[in-house]
Amino acid sequence: LMALSMHRDAIMALKNGNLSLANDVVQRDDEIDRLYFFVVRQLKMAVGNRFMTEKIGLSSSRDCLGYRLVAKSIERIADHAARIAQKIPIIERTNIDDIIVLISEMSNVSNYICQRAMEALNELNTKKANQAITKIAEVAKLEKETIERILQARLNTKTTIGLRLILESIQRTAEYGADIAEIAINLTRKQP
């Protein structure tokens, strides 16, 4: 929830040119990092201790690896939200309204993927996991369309690079969501 909230706030800051909100997003990344290291410590303890595995709600120590990868993906989603926020100050706001609309649309699909993937993980639901994974193609299509629009707009170099890096971070966020969905699918399969 925190990582996706950071992502939404970074896009909101981009839409409104809100540098204060962008700085807040960057600062929240430190909290996500601390939570990530806490989760990793818990999972490491659970691997070697069956009682600990059950105490944190896992059925077997085998699941620890999957959840470790999920934790890393969430931490990376937060990192990309912070990267989006860091690019906002370099973006010149003239002639980019239609580009911001496309970026926002791409971000919404990316957020959908991540939310659906987490639902799939929490419920161990392969249908929801597959719904998340199939949306990746839509993100790629929106990214291509947005890049074309950026190139047509003939923006200054800093703005062009900043917007391109934002698109890359949104794409990566969607891919991390798809990774979580794949882990959810793997966790539904029991060992023979």
PyRosetta script that sets phi, psi and omega in degrees:
from pyrosetta import init, pose_from_sequence

init()
pose = pose_from_sequence("LMALSMHRDAIMALKNGNLSLANDVVQRDDEIDRLYFFVVRQLKMAVGNRFMTEKIGLSSSRDCLGYRLVAKSIERIADHAARIAQKIPIIERTNIDDIIVLISEMSNVSNYICQRAMEALNELNTKKANQAITKIAEVAKLEKETIERILQARLNTKTTIGLRLILESIQRTAEYGADIAEIAINLTRKQP")
pose.set_psi(1, -42.0)
pose.set_omega(1, -179.3)
pose.set_phi(2, -65.7)
pose.set_psi(2, -42.8)
pose.set_omega(2, -178.4)
pose.set_phi(3, -64.7)
pose.set_psi(3, -43.9)
pose.set_omega(3, 179.5)
pose.set_phi(4, -70.5)
pose.set_psi(4, -32.3)
pose.set_omega(4, 174.7)
pose.set_phi(5, -63.5)
pose.set_psi(5, -40.9)
pose.set_omega(5, 175.9)
pose.set_phi(6, -60.7)
pose.set_psi(6, -43.6)
pose.set_omega(6, -179.5)
pose.set_phi(7, -62.1)
pose.set_psi(7, -47.2)
pose.set_omega(7, 179.5)
pose.set_phi(8, -61.6)
pose.set_psi(8, -42.5)
pose.set_omega(8, -179.9)
pose.set_phi(9, -66.4)
pose.set_psi(9, -35.7)
pose.set_omega(9, 177.8)
pose.set_phi(10, -64.0)
pose.set_psi(10, -41.7)
pose.set_omega(10, 178.9)
pose.set_phi(11, -68.6)
pose.set_psi(11, -38.5)
pose.set_omega(11, 176.3)
pose.set_phi(12, -61.8)
pose.set_psi(12, -42.0)
pose.set_omega(12, 178.0)
pose.set_phi(13, -63.1)
pose.set_psi(13, -38.2)
pose.set_omega(13, 177.0)
pose.set_phi(14, -64.0)
pose.set_psi(14, -46.3)
pose.set_omega(14, -179.4)
pose.set_phi(15, -59.6)
pose.set_psi(15, -42.9)
pose.set_omega(15, -173.6)
pose.set_phi(16, -97.0)
pose.set_psi(16, -5.0)
pose.set_omega(16, -176.0)
pose.set_phi(17, 65.6)
pose.set_psi(17, 31.3)
pose.set_omega(17, -174.8)
pose.set_phi(18, -87.8)
pose.set_psi(18, 96.8)
pose.set_omega(18, -177.1)
pose.set_phi(19, -70.7)
pose.set_psi(19, -29.9)
pose.set_omega(19, 178.2)
pose.set_phi(20, -64.7)
pose.set_psi(20, -45.1)
pose.set_omega(20, 177.3)
pose.set_phi(21, -65.3)
pose.set_psi(21, -39.2)
pose.set_omega(21, 177.7)
pose.set_phi(22, -60.5)
pose.set_psi(22, -43.8)
pose.set_omega(22, 178.4)
pose.set_phi(23, -64.1)
pose.set_psi(23, -37.2)
pose.set_omega(23, 177.9)
pose.set_phi(24, -62.1)
pose.set_psi(24, -41.2)
pose.set_omega(24, 178.3)
pose.set_phi(25, -60.7)
pose.set_psi(25, -45.4)
pose.set_omega(25, -179.6)
pose.set_phi(26, -60.3)
pose.set_psi(26, -41.6)
pose.set_omega(26, -179.4)
pose.set_phi(27, -68.4)
pose.set_psi(27, -34.2)
pose.set_omega(27, 179.7)
pose.set_phi(28, -66.7)
pose.set_psi(28, -21.0)
pose.set_omega(28, 179.2)
pose.set_phi(29, -59.9)
pose.set_psi(29, -33.6)
pose.set_omega(29, 178.4)
pose.set_phi(30, -62.1)
pose.set_psi(30, -38.8)
pose.set_omega(30, 178.8)
pose.set_phi(31, -65.1)
pose.set_psi(31, -42.0)
pose.set_omega(31, 177.6)
pose.set_phi(32, -62.2)
pose.set_psi(32, -41.5)
pose.set_omega(32, 178.5)
pose.set_phi(33, -59.8)
pose.set_psi(33, -43.7)
pose.set_omega(33, 178.9)
pose.set_phi(34, -62.9)
pose.set_psi(34, -43.1)
pose.set_omega(34, 178.1)
pose.set_phi(35, -63.3)
pose.set_psi(35, -39.6)
pose.set_omega(35, 178.5)
pose.set_phi(36, -59.7)
pose.set_psi(36, -48.5)
pose.set_omega(36, -179.0)
pose.set_phi(37, -65.1)
pose.set_psi(37, -33.3)
pose.set_omega(37, 175.6)
pose.set_phi(38, -63.5)
pose.set_psi(38, -47.3)
pose.set_omega(38, 180.0)
pose.set_phi(39, -61.8)
pose.set_psi(39, -43.4)
pose.set_omega(39, 179.5)
pose.set_phi(40, -61.2)
pose.set_psi(40, -42.6)
pose.set_omega(40, 177.9)
pose.set_phi(41, -60.9)
pose.set_psi(41, -43.0)
pose.set_omega(41, 179.5)
pose.set_phi(42, -62.5)
pose.set_psi(42, -43.8)
pose.set_omega(42, -179.3)
pose.set_phi(43, -66.9)
pose.set_psi(43, -37.0)
pose.set_omega(43, 177.5)
pose.set_phi(44, -62.9)
pose.set_psi(44, -41.6)
pose.set_omega(44, 177.7)
pose.set_phi(45, -65.0)
pose.set_psi(45, -37.5)
pose.set_omega(45, -177.4)
pose.set_phi(46, -68.8)
pose.set_psi(46, -30.6)
pose.set_omega(46, -178.8)
pose.set_phi(47, -59.4)
pose.set_psi(47, -40.3)
pose.set_omega(47, -176.4)
pose.set_phi(48, -96.9)
pose.set_psi(48, 4.0)
pose.set_omega(48, -173.8)
pose.set_phi(49, -141.2)
pose.set_psi(49, 105.3)
pose.set_omega(49, -177.1)
pose.set_phi(50, -57.8)
pose.set_psi(50, -39.5)
pose.set_omega(50, 178.8)
pose.set_phi(51, -61.1)
pose.set_psi(51, -43.2)
pose.set_omega(51, 179.4)
pose.set_phi(52, -65.6)
pose.set_psi(52, -39.0)
pose.set_omega(52, 178.3)
pose.set_phi(53, -57.3)
pose.set_psi(53, -48.3)
pose.set_omega(53, 179.3)
pose.set_phi(54, -67.3)
pose.set_psi(54, -37.4)
pose.set_omega(54, -178.0)
pose.set_phi(55, -62.3)
pose.set_psi(55, -35.8)
pose.set_omega(55, 179.3)
pose.set_phi(56, -88.7)
pose.set_psi(56, 4.7)
pose.set_omega(56, 171.6)
pose.set_phi(57, 91.7)
pose.set_psi(57, 16.5)
pose.set_omega(57, 178.5)
pose.set_phi(58, -99.5)
pose.set_psi(58, 148.9)
pose.set_omega(58, -177.8)
pose.set_phi(59, -81.6)
pose.set_psi(59, -27.3)
pose.set_omega(59, 178.7)
pose.set_phi(60, -153.8)
pose.set_psi(60, 160.6)
pose.set_omega(60, 178.9)
pose.set_phi(61, -67.2)
pose.set_psi(61, -20.8)
pose.set_omega(61, 177.0)
pose.set_phi(62, -59.9)
pose.set_psi(62, -33.2)
pose.set_omega(62, -179.6)
pose.set_phi(63, -68.9)
pose.set_psi(63, -19.9)
pose.set_omega(63, -176.7)
pose.set_phi(64, -57.9)
pose.set_psi(64, -40.1)
pose.set_omega(64, 180.0)
pose.set_phi(65, -61.8)
pose.set_psi(65, -45.1)
pose.set_omega(65, 179.0)
pose.set_phi(66, -59.5)
pose.set_psi(66, -44.7)
pose.set_omega(66, -179.8)
pose.set_phi(67, -70.7)
pose.set_psi(67, -29.2)
pose.set_omega(67, 174.7)
pose.set_phi(68, -64.3)
pose.set_psi(68, -41.3)
pose.set_omega(68, 178.3)
pose.set_phi(69, -68.0)
pose.set_psi(69, -36.9)
pose.set_omega(69, 176.1)
pose.set_phi(70, -62.5)
pose.set_psi(70, -46.4)
pose.set_omega(70, -179.9)
pose.set_phi(71, -59.3)
pose.set_psi(71, -41.3)
pose.set_omega(71, 179.0)
pose.set_phi(72, -65.5)
pose.set_psi(72, -40.8)
pose.set_omega(72, 178.6)
pose.set_phi(73, -63.0)
pose.set_psi(73, -41.9)
pose.set_omega(73, 178.5)
pose.set_phi(74, -64.1)
pose.set_psi(74, -42.1)
pose.set_omega(74, 178.3)
pose.set_phi(75, -61.8)
pose.set_psi(75, -39.0)
pose.set_omega(75, 178.8)
pose.set_phi(76, -69.8)
pose.set_psi(76, -34.5)
pose.set_omega(76, 175.2)
pose.set_phi(77, -60.0)
pose.set_psi(77, -43.6)
pose.set_omega(77, 178.0)
pose.set_phi(78, -64.5)
pose.set_psi(78, -40.6)
pose.set_omega(78, 176.9)
pose.set_phi(79, -58.3)
pose.set_psi(79, -42.0)
pose.set_omega(79, -179.4)
pose.set_phi(80, -70.5)
pose.set_psi(80, -32.7)
pose.set_omega(80, 174.2)
pose.set_phi(81, -62.9)
pose.set_psi(81, -42.2)
pose.set_omega(81, 177.6)
pose.set_phi(82, -64.5)
pose.set_psi(82, -38.4)
pose.set_omega(82, 177.9)
pose.set_phi(83, -64.4)
pose.set_psi(83, -40.2)
pose.set_omega(83, 176.6)
pose.set_phi(84, -59.3)
pose.set_psi(84, -48.9)
pose.set_omega(84, -178.2)
pose.set_phi(85, -61.4)
pose.set_psi(85, -36.7)
pose.set_omega(85, -179.6)
pose.set_phi(86, -66.9)
pose.set_psi(86, -24.8)
pose.set_omega(86, -178.7)
pose.set_phi(87, -83.5)
pose.set_psi(87, -17.2)
pose.set_omega(87, -174.6)
pose.set_phi(88, -57.7)
pose.set_psi(88, -42.7)
pose.set_omega(88, -178.8)
pose.set_phi(89, -62.5)
pose.set_psi(89, -23.6)
pose.set_omega(89, -177.1)
pose.set_phi(90, -89.6)
pose.set_psi(90, -3.9)
pose.set_omega(90, -175.4)
pose.set_phi(91, -90.9)
pose.set_psi(91, 121.0)
pose.set_omega(91, 175.9)
pose.set_phi(92, -78.6)
pose.set_psi(92, 129.5)
pose.set_omega(92, -168.9)
pose.set_phi(93, -87.4)
pose.set_psi(93, 8.1)
pose.set_omega(93, 178.8)
pose.set_phi(94, -85.4)
pose.set_psi(94, 137.2)
pose.set_omega(94, 172.5)
pose.set_phi(95, 64.0)
pose.set_psi(95, 32.5)
pose.set_omega(95, -179.0)
pose.set_phi(96, -127.0)
pose.set_psi(96, 9.1)
pose.set_omega(96, -176.9)
pose.set_phi(97, -56.8)
pose.set_psi(97, -45.9)
pose.set_omega(97, -179.8)
pose.set_phi(98, -68.5)
pose.set_psi(98, -30.2)
pose.set_omega(98, 177.4)
pose.set_phi(99, -69.3)
pose.set_psi(99, -41.5)
pose.set_omega(99, 178.8)
pose.set_phi(100, -62.5)
pose.set_psi(100, -37.3)
pose.set_omega(100, 177.5)
pose.set_phi(101, -61.9)
pose.set_psi(101, -45.2)
pose.set_omega(101, 178.8)
pose.set_phi(102, -64.9)
pose.set_psi(102, -41.3)
pose.set_omega(102, 178.4)
pose.set_phi(103, -62.5)
pose.set_psi(103, -42.4)
pose.set_omega(103, 179.2)
pose.set_phi(104, -62.7)
pose.set_psi(104, -41.2)
pose.set_omega(104, 178.1)
pose.set_phi(105, -63.6)
pose.set_psi(105, -44.2)
pose.set_omega(105, 178.7)
pose.set_phi(106, -63.1)
pose.set_psi(106, -40.7)
pose.set_omega(106, 178.2)
pose.set_phi(107, -62.8)
pose.set_psi(107, -40.6)
pose.set_omega(107, 179.1)
pose.set_phi(108, -61.4)
pose.set_psi(108, -42.0)
pose.set_omega(108, 178.5)
pose.set_phi(109, -66.2)
pose.set_psi(109, -41.5)
pose.set_omega(109, 178.3)
pose.set_phi(110, -60.6)
pose.set_psi(110, -44.4)
pose.set_omega(110, 177.6)
pose.set_phi(111, -63.1)
pose.set_psi(111, -39.5)
pose.set_omega(111, 177.6)
pose.set_phi(112, -58.4)
pose.set_psi(112, -45.5)
pose.set_omega(112, -179.6)
pose.set_phi(113, -58.1)
pose.set_psi(113, -47.8)
pose.set_omega(113, -178.0)
pose.set_phi(114, -65.4)
pose.set_psi(114, -43.9)
pose.set_omega(114, 179.7)
pose.set_phi(115, -63.8)
pose.set_psi(115, -44.8)
pose.set_omega(115, -179.8)
pose.set_phi(116, -64.1)
pose.set_psi(116, -39.6)
pose.set_omega(116, 178.9)
pose.set_phi(117, -62.9)
pose.set_psi(117, -42.3)
pose.set_omega(117, 179.3)
pose.set_phi(118, -68.2)
pose.set_psi(118, -37.3)
pose.set_omega(118, 174.4)
pose.set_phi(119, -61.5)
pose.set_psi(119, -43.7)
pose.set_omega(119, 179.1)
pose.set_phi(120, -60.7)
pose.set_psi(120, -41.3)
pose.set_omega(120, 179.2)
pose.set_phi(121, -66.3)
pose.set_psi(121, -47.5)
pose.set_omega(121, -178.2)
pose.set_phi(122, -63.4)
pose.set_psi(122, -34.9)
pose.set_omega(122, -177.4)
pose.set_phi(123, -99.1)
pose.set_psi(123, -6.9)
pose.set_omega(123, -171.3)
pose.set_phi(124, 49.3)
pose.set_psi(124, 56.4)
pose.set_omega(124, -173.5)
pose.set_phi(125, -113.1)
pose.set_psi(125, 108.7)
pose.set_omega(125, -177.2)
pose.set_phi(126, -69.8)
pose.set_psi(126, -29.5)
pose.set_omega(126, 179.2)
pose.set_phi(127, -63.1)
pose.set_psi(127, -46.8)
pose.set_omega(127, 178.5)
pose.set_phi(128, -65.9)
pose.set_psi(128, -37.3)
pose.set_omega(128, 177.9)
pose.set_phi(129, -61.6)
pose.set_psi(129, -44.7)
pose.set_omega(129, 179.3)
pose.set_phi(130, -67.3)
pose.set_psi(130, -34.2)
pose.set_omega(130, 176.0)
pose.set_phi(131, -62.1)
pose.set_psi(131, -40.3)
pose.set_omega(131, 178.1)
pose.set_phi(132, -65.1)
pose.set_psi(132, -46.3)
pose.set_omega(132, -176.5)
pose.set_phi(133, -63.2)
pose.set_psi(133, -39.4)
pose.set_omega(133, -177.1)
pose.set_phi(134, -69.1)
pose.set_psi(134, -18.9)
pose.set_omega(134, 179.8)
pose.set_phi(135, -76.5)
pose.set_psi(135, -11.2)
pose.set_omega(135, -179.7)
pose.set_phi(136, -58.1)
pose.set_psi(136, -38.3)
pose.set_omega(136, -179.7)
pose.set_phi(137, -61.5)
pose.set_psi(137, -35.6)
pose.set_omega(137, 178.5)
pose.set_phi(138, -66.6)
pose.set_psi(138, -38.6)
pose.set_omega(138, 177.3)
pose.set_phi(139, -63.1)
pose.set_psi(139, -44.6)
pose.set_omega(139, 179.4)
pose.set_phi(140, -62.1)
pose.set_psi(140, -40.0)
pose.set_omega(140, 179.3)
pose.set_phi(141, -64.6)
pose.set_psi(141, -44.3)
pose.set_omega(141, 179.2)
pose.set_phi(142, -66.2)
pose.set_psi(142, -36.4)
pose.set_omega(142, 178.0)
pose.set_phi(143, -62.4)
pose.set_psi(143, -46.1)
pose.set_omega(143, -180.0)
pose.set_phi(144, -61.4)
pose.set_psi(144, -44.9)
pose.set_omega(144, 179.5)
pose.set_phi(145, -62.0)
pose.set_psi(145, -40.3)
pose.set_omega(145, -179.5)
pose.set_phi(146, -69.4)
pose.set_psi(146, -40.2)
pose.set_omega(146, 177.5)
pose.set_phi(147, -60.7)
pose.set_psi(147, -44.3)
pose.set_omega(147, 178.2)
pose.set_phi(148, -59.2)
pose.set_psi(148, -41.6)
pose.set_omega(148, 179.8)
pose.set_phi(149, -66.9)
pose.set_psi(149, -38.6)
pose.set_omega(149, 177.6)
pose.set_phi(150, -62.0)
pose.set_psi(150, -44.0)
pose.set_omega(150, -179.4)
pose.set_phi(151, -66.5)
pose.set_psi(151, -37.0)
pose.set_omega(151, 178.2)
pose.set_phi(152, -67.7)
pose.set_psi(152, -30.1)
pose.set_omega(152, -175.4)
pose.set_phi(153, -73.1)
pose.set_psi(153, -17.4)
pose.set_omega(153, 179.9)
pose.set_phi(154, 51.0)
pose.set_psi(154, 57.9)
pose.set_omega(154, -180.0)
pose.set_phi(155, -82.6)
pose.set_psi(155, 167.7)
pose.set_omega(155, 177.3)
pose.set_phi(156, -67.7)
pose.set_psi(156, 162.4)
pose.set_omega(156, -172.4)
pose.set_phi(157, -60.2)
pose.set_psi(157, -45.4)
pose.set_omega(157, -178.9)
pose.set_phi(158, -61.2)
pose.set_psi(158, -43.3)
pose.set_omega(158, 180.0)
pose.set_phi(159, -65.7)
pose.set_psi(159, -43.8)
pose.set_omega(159, 179.2)
pose.set_phi(160, -59.8)
pose.set_psi(160, -47.3)
pose.set_omega(160, -179.9)
pose.set_phi(161, -65.4)
pose.set_psi(161, -43.7)
pose.set_omega(161, 179.2)
pose.set_phi(162, -59.5)
pose.set_psi(162, -45.9)
pose.set_omega(162, 179.2)
pose.set_phi(163, -65.3)
pose.set_psi(163, -39.6)
pose.set_omega(163, 178.9)
pose.set_phi(164, -63.2)
pose.set_psi(164, -40.8)
pose.set_omega(164, 178.5)
pose.set_phi(165, -67.6)
pose.set_psi(165, -34.4)
pose.set_omega(165, 175.5)
pose.set_phi(166, -63.9)
pose.set_psi(166, -44.2)
pose.set_omega(166, 177.7)
pose.set_phi(167, -59.8)
pose.set_psi(167, -42.3)
pose.set_omega(167, 179.4)
pose.set_phi(168, -61.6)
pose.set_psi(168, -41.2)
pose.set_omega(168, 179.0)
pose.set_phi(169, -66.6)
pose.set_psi(169, -37.7)
pose.set_omega(169, 177.0)
pose.set_phi(170, -65.9)
pose.set_psi(170, -42.2)
pose.set_omega(170, 177.0)
pose.set_phi(171, -59.9)
pose.set_psi(171, -46.4)
pose.set_omega(171, -179.6)
pose.set_phi(172, -63.6)
pose.set_psi(172, -38.1)
pose.set_omega(172, 177.4)
pose.set_phi(173, -59.6)
pose.set_psi(173, -45.0)
pose.set_omega(173, 177.9)
pose.set_phi(174, -61.5)
pose.set_psi(174, -41.6)
pose.set_omega(174, -179.9)
pose.set_phi(175, -65.4)
pose.set_psi(175, -38.2)
pose.set_omega(175, 175.8)
pose.set_phi(176, -65.5)
pose.set_psi(176, -37.0)
pose.set_omega(176, 174.9)
pose.set_phi(177, -61.0)
pose.set_psi(177, -43.7)
pose.set_omega(177, 178.2)
pose.set_phi(178, -64.0)
pose.set_psi(178, -36.5)
pose.set_omega(178, 176.2)
pose.set_phi(179, -61.0)
pose.set_psi(179, -42.7)
pose.set_omega(179, 178.6)
pose.set_phi(180, -62.5)
pose.set_psi(180, -41.0)
pose.set_omega(180, 178.4)
pose.set_phi(181, -61.5)
pose.set_psi(181, -41.6)
pose.set_omega(181, 178.6)
pose.set_phi(182, -65.0)
pose.set_psi(182, -37.4)
pose.set_omega(182, 177.1)
pose.set_phi(183, -65.2)
pose.set_psi(183, -40.4)
pose.set_omega(183, 177.6)
pose.set_phi(184, -58.7)
pose.set_psi(184, -42.6)
pose.set_omega(184, 177.7)
pose.set_phi(185, -62.0)
pose.set_psi(185, -44.8)
pose.set_omega(185, 179.6)
pose.set_phi(186, -62.5)
pose.set_psi(186, -36.9)
pose.set_omega(186, -179.5)
pose.set_phi(187, -70.8)
pose.set_psi(187, -20.9)
pose.set_omega(187, 177.3)
pose.set_phi(188, -76.3)
pose.set_psi(188, -20.5)
pose.set_omega(188, 178.8)
pose.set_phi(189, -84.1)
pose.set_psi(189, 121.3)
pose.set_omega(189, -179.8)
pose.set_phi(190, -87.7)
pose.set_psi(190, 150.5)
pose.set_omega(190, 178.1)
pose.set_phi(191, -63.8)
pose.set_psi(191, 142.0)
pose.set_omega(191, 178.9)
pose.set_phi(192, -68.0)
pose.dump_pdb("model.pdb")
